[in-house]
Amino acid sequence: MSQPSAPPGDLDPRDRRILELLARDGRMSFTDLGRSTELSTSAVHQRVKRLEQRGLIQGYGATVNHEGIGLPLTAFISIRPIDPSQPDDSPERLRAIGEIESCWSVAGEESYILKVRVATPTDLEDLLARIRAAANVSTRTTIVLSTPYENRPVTGE
């Protein structure tokens, strides 16, 4: 979701909360928005429509940070310890790095795979340096070019 830099001051707290939630995840469902704002799904839908009409919501899809800055670059970073004899505490060492959206423990050559979102390739380069320094790991990075689908329901067939 893209959002103007300074929303008008006449927003009620629930509208502000809706904007805040959508800024973090532009794909958040009306049901989840309702749960987070204590509104019905239809009430959230009406509020979102009004916010769109007022120009406070201008688009969806790209994740933005808490300052409203777009984070269009998604990457997967595989990490493994430089010294395998050290404690396996990478998730704890990396927990405070806000650009890391997910951390998965995996089998294989790497120990963990991180899903990250940043604004620019330079930001990714800086993030990689911070990850390496914080966790004493080596990295292998894959940049996402497009997302044909995501979070699909899994079927047993």
C-alpha positions in Angstrom: 0.0 0.0 0.0 1.3 3.5 -0.7 0.3 6.2 1.6 0.8 10.0 1.6 3.5 11.3 3.9 1.1 13.1 6.2 -2.5 11.9 6.5 -5.1 14.5 7.5 -5.5 15.0 11.3 -9.3 14.4 11.2 -8.9 10.6 11.1 -10.4 8.6 13.9 -8.3 6.1 15.7 -9.7 3.1 13.9 -9.0 4.7 10.4 -5.5 5.4 11.6 -5.1 1.8 12.7 -6.4 0.5 9.4 -3.8 2.7 7.6 -1.1 1.5 9.9 -2.0 -2.2 9.4 -2.3 -1.9 5.6 1.1 0.0 5.5 2.7 -3.1 7.1 0.8 -5.6 4.9 -1.1 -4.3 1.9 -2.6 -7.7 1.4 -4.2 -8.0 4.8 -7.8 -9.3 4.6 -10.9 -7.3 5.6 -11.5 -10.1 8.2 -8.1 -9.7 9.8 -8.4 -5.9 9.7 -11.7 -6.3 11.5 -10.2 -8.4 14.2 -7.4 -5.9 14.7 -9.7 -2.9 14.9 -12.7 -4.5 16.6 -14.9 -3.8 13.6 -17.1 -6.1 11.4 -15.7 -7.1 8.1 -18.4 -5.0 6.3 -17.5 -1.9 8.4 -13.8 -2.3 7.6 -14.7 -2.6 3.9 -16.6 0.6 4.0 -13.9 2.4 5.9 -11.2 1.2 3.4 -13.4 2.4 0.5 -13.7 5.8 2.1 -9.9 6.0 2.7 -9.3 5.1 -0.9 -11.8 7.8 -2.1 -10.0 10.4 0.1 -6.7 9.4 -1.5 -5.2 8.1 1.7 -4.9 4.6 0.2 -3.4 4.8 -3.3 -2.4 1.2 -4.0 -1.7 -2.2 -2.6 0.9 -4.9 -3.0 4.3 -3.4 -2.0 5.1 -3.7 1.7 6.1 -0.5 3.4 7.9 0.1 6.6 6.6 2.0 9.7 7.7 5.3 8.1 5.6 4.6 5.0 8.6 3.9 2.8 8.0 1.3 0.1 9.9 -2.0 0.4 9.5 -3.4 -3.1 12.6 -5.6 -3.1 12.1 -9.0 -1.6 15.0 -11.5 -1.2 15.7 -14.8 0.4 19.0 -15.0 2.3 20.4 -18.4 3.2 22.8 -18.3 6.1 25.2 -20.7 7.7 27.6 -20.2 10.6 31.2 -19.4 9.7 32.3 -21.4 12.8 29.9 -24.5 13.1 31.2 -25.1 16.6 29.6 -21.9 17.9 26.1 -22.0 19.5 23.2 -22.1 17.1 21.7 -18.7 18.1 21.4 -16.9 14.8 17.6 -16.3 15.1 18.1 -14.6 18.5 21.0 -12.5 17.1 19.0 -11.4 14.1 15.6 -10.8 15.8 16.1 -7.0 16.1 16.7 -6.5 12.4 13.4 -5.2 11.2 13.9 -5.9 7.5 13.8 -9.7 8.2 10.2 -10.8 7.7 10.6 -14.5 8.3 13.3 -16.9 9.5 13.0 -20.7 8.7 15.3 -23.4 10.1 16.1 -25.7 7.2 17.9 -28.9 6.4 20.8 -28.8 3.9 24.0 -26.8 3.6 22.5 -23.7 5.2 21.1 -23.4 8.7 18.4 -20.8 8.1 16.6 -19.0 5.3 15.5 -15.5 5.9 12.8 -13.6 3.9 13.7 -9.9 3.8 12.2 -6.8 2.3 14.1 -3.6 1.5 13.7 -0.5 -0.6 16.8 -0.7 -2.8 19.7 -2.9 -3.8 21.9 -0.6 -1.8 19.7 -1.3 1.3 20.0 -5.0 0.6 23.8 -4.7 0.5 23.8 -2.9 3.8 21.4 -5.4 5.3 23.6 -8.3 4.2 26.6 -6.7 6.0 24.5 -6.2 9.2 23.3 -9.9 9.1 26.9 -11.2 8.6 28.2 -9.1 11.4 25.4 -9.7 13.9 25.3 -13.5 13.5 28.8 -14.3 12.3 27.4 -16.1 9.2 28.1 -16.5 5.5 25.2 -15.7 3.2 23.8 -16.7 -0.2 21.1 -14.4 -1.6 18.3 -14.8 -4.1 16.4 -11.7 -5.2 12.7 -12.1 -6.1 11.8 -10.8 -9.5 8.0 -11.4 -9.4 5.5 -13.3 -7.4 3.0 -15.2 -9.6 1.3 -16.4 -6.5 1.8 -16.5 -2.7 0.1 -17.9 0.4 -2.1 -20.2 -1.7 -4.2 -22.7 0.3 -2.6 -26.2 0.3 -4.8 -29.0 -1.0 -4.2 -32.7 -0.5 -4.8 -33.5 -4.2 
